[in-house]
């Protein structure tokens, strides 16, 4: 692993998988003559989502929320998003002697994700097909903002949102573990083009990215 002192790092924290989705609230109305935007027919047991106020047939919205806990019309979240990330672990190390470009006053948080090889389950693209194991590392400055993002990364991993199984955009290989649209800085240097530092707006951008998935510091 790049950086000084890597051979002497001790795990600071290990996160395990799993987080049960929370429930959403709905308002139930009687039959209406308006059209359901999912089935494009008149409402049957109309349900109005409590936050965004979009309405659907009871059966239509129940099935939609089983796939993704968000309004099909506006994307407003209802409950907790859960992904199909395979079983693995997230380890956190701190290296006070390693300084990221742009954050020279701080040490570095090193995040190590480890996944053993396994077999795809029913929520993966090709159930029953094997996928290889992998190890990935990412870096954050050990600053207040960096630690805030770290907590959000921890939540994302617990909700199985950080990785998925699919086709690698770099190698073209199928049935492999890939990043799942939560951007990490996987190099110490090289700037944004090399997924490294310096990148002055990265922490703010990734925090907004995580917030869009319902992951906040609260």
C-alpha positions in Angstrom: 0.0 0.0 0.0 1.4 3.4 -0.8 2.5 5.7 2.0 4.8 5.5 5.0 4.3 3.4 8.0 1.9 1.0 6.3 3.4 -2.1 7.7 2.8 -1.0 11.3 -0.8 0.0 11.0 -3.3 -1.5 13.4 -7.0 -1.7 12.6 -8.8 1.2 14.3 -12.3 -0.1 13.6 -14.0 -2.9 11.7 -17.6 -2.6 10.4 -19.8 -5.5 9.8 -22.6 -5.8 7.3 -26.3 -5.3 7.6 -28.8 -2.6 8.3 -32.5 -3.3 8.4 -34.6 -0.8 6.3 -36.8 1.5 8.3 -40.6 1.9 7.5 -42.2 4.7 5.6 -45.5 6.4 6.4 -48.4 6.7 4.0 -51.8 8.3 3.9 -54.6 6.1 2.6 -57.6 7.4 0.6 -60.5 5.8 -1.1 -60.9 5.1 -4.8 -60.3 8.2 -7.0 -60.9 8.9 -10.7 -57.4 10.3 -11.3 -54.8 8.2 -13.0 -52.0 6.2 -11.2 -48.6 7.2 -12.8 -47.4 3.6 -12.5 -50.2 1.6 -14.1 -51.7 4.5 -16.0 -55.2 3.5 -14.8 -57.7 4.9 -12.3 -56.6 4.6 -8.7 -57.4 1.5 -6.8 -57.1 2.1 -3.0 -55.3 5.4 -3.6 -52.2 5.9 -1.4 -50.5 9.3 -1.0 -46.9 9.3 0.2 -46.6 11.5 3.3 -43.5 13.6 2.4 -43.8 14.3 -1.4 -47.6 13.9 -1.6 -47.5 11.9 -4.9 -50.3 9.3 -5.1 -50.5 5.8 -6.5 -52.5 2.6 -6.4 -51.8 0.7 -3.2 -50.5 -2.4 -5.0 -48.5 -0.3 -7.4 -46.6 1.7 -4.8 -46.1 -1.3 -2.5 -44.4 -3.2 -5.3 -42.3 -0.1 -6.3 -41.1 0.5 -2.8 -40.0 -3.1 -2.5 -37.6 -2.5 -5.4 -36.4 1.0 -4.2 -37.5 2.9 -1.2 -38.1 6.1 -3.0 -41.0 7.8 -4.8 -41.1 6.7 -8.5 -42.0 10.3 -9.5 -39.6 12.5 -7.6 -37.0 10.2 -5.9 -37.9 11.3 -2.4 -36.7 8.7 0.0 -39.0 6.6 2.1 -37.0 4.4 4.5 -33.5 3.3 4.2 -31.8 2.4 0.9 -30.2 -1.1 1.0 -28.0 -2.3 -1.8 -26.8 -5.7 -2.9 -23.1 -5.4 -1.8 -21.7 -8.9 -1.1 -20.4 -9.9 2.4 -17.1 -8.3 3.3 -15.5 -6.0 5.9 -14.4 -2.4 6.2 -11.3 -1.6 8.2 -10.1 1.9 9.2 -6.5 2.8 9.9 -4.9 6.1 10.8 -1.4 7.1 9.7 -0.3 10.4 11.3 2.9 10.4 9.2 1.1 10.2 5.8 -0.1 13.6 4.5 -2.4 14.0 1.5 -1.6 16.9 -1.0 -3.8 19.8 0.1 -4.1 18.5 3.6 -0.5 18.7 4.8 -1.5 19.7 8.3 -3.3 16.4 8.9 -2.6 12.7 9.0 -4.4 10.3 6.8 -7.4 7.9 7.3 -6.9 4.7 5.3 -10.0 2.7 4.5 -9.5 -0.9 3.5 -12.4 -2.9 2.0 -12.0 -6.7 1.8 -14.3 -9.2 0.1 -13.7 -12.9 -0.2 -14.8 -14.8 -3.3 -18.3 -16.0 -3.3 -21.4 -17.0 -5.3 -23.9 -14.4 -6.5 -27.3 -14.5 -4.8 -30.8 -13.8 -6.0 -30.4 -10.0 -5.8 -27.3 -10.1 -8.1 -27.1 -10.0 -11.9 -26.3 -13.7 -12.3 -27.4 -15.8 -9.4 -25.3 -18.9 -8.9 -22.3 -17.5 -10.8 -19.1 -17.1 -8.8 -17.3 -13.8 -8.3 -13.7 -13.3 -7.3 -12.6 -11.7 -4.0 -11.0 -8.3 -3.9 -9.3 -5.7 -1.7 -9.7 -1.9 -2.2 -8.1 1.0 -0.3 -9.2 4.6 -0.1 -7.8 7.7 1.6 -9.3 10.6 3.5 -7.6 13.5 5.4 -7.8 13.0 9.2 -9.6 16.3 9.6 -13.0 17.2 11.0 -14.5 17.1 7.5 -12.7 13.9 6.6 -14.0 12.2 9.7 -17.5 13.4 8.9 -17.3 11.7 5.5 -15.8 8.6 7.1 -18.9 8.2 9.2 -21.1 8.5 6.1 -18.9 5.9 4.4 -19.4 3.6 7.4 -23.2 4.0 7.0 -23.1 3.4 3.3 -21.1 0.2 3.8 -23.5 -1.1 6.5 -26.4 -0.5 4.1 -24.6 -2.4 1.4 -24.4 0.6 -0.9 -20.6 1.0 -1.4 -20.0 -1.9 -3.8 -22.1 -4.1 -6.1 -21.5 -6.9 -8.6 -21.3 -6.1 -12.3 -18.9 -5.3 -15.1 -15.7 -3.4 -14.4 -15.4 -0.2 -16.4 -11.6 -0.4 -16.2 -11.0 -4.1 -17.2 -14.3 -5.0 -18.9 -14.6 -8.1 -16.8 -18.1 -9.3 -15.8 -19.3 -10.8 -12.5 -16.8 -8.9 -10.4 -17.1 -6.6 -7.4 -17.3 -2.9 -8.5 -17.7 0.5 -6.9 -21.4 1.5 -6.7 -21.4 5.3 -7.5 -20.0 6.4 -4.1 -16.8 8.0 -5.2 -13.6 7.3 -3.2 -10.1 8.7 -3.6 -8.1 5.5 -4.2 -4.7 7.2 -4.8 -2.7 9.6 -2.6 -1.6 11.8 -5.5 -2.5 12.5 -9.1 -5.5 14.8 -8.6 -9.1 14.0 -9.6 -8.0 12.5 -12.9 -6.2 9.7 -11.1 -8.8 9.5 -8.2 -6.3 11.1 -5.9 -5.4 14.4 -4.2 -5.2 17.4 -4.4 -8.9 17.7 -5.0 -10.2 20.8 -3.0 -13.9 20.1 -3.5 -13.9 16.3 -3.2 -15.1 16.1 0.5 -18.0 18.5 -0.2 -19.0 16.7 -3.4 -19.0 13.2 -1.9 -21.0 14.4 1.1 -23.7 15.7 -1.2 -23.5 12.4 -3.1 -24.1 10.5 0.1 -26.9 12.8 1.2 -28.7 12.1 -2.1 -28.8 8.4 -1.0 -30.3 9.4 2.4 -27.0 9.2 4.3 -26.5 12.1 6.6 -24.5 12.8 9.8 -27.7 12.8 11.9 
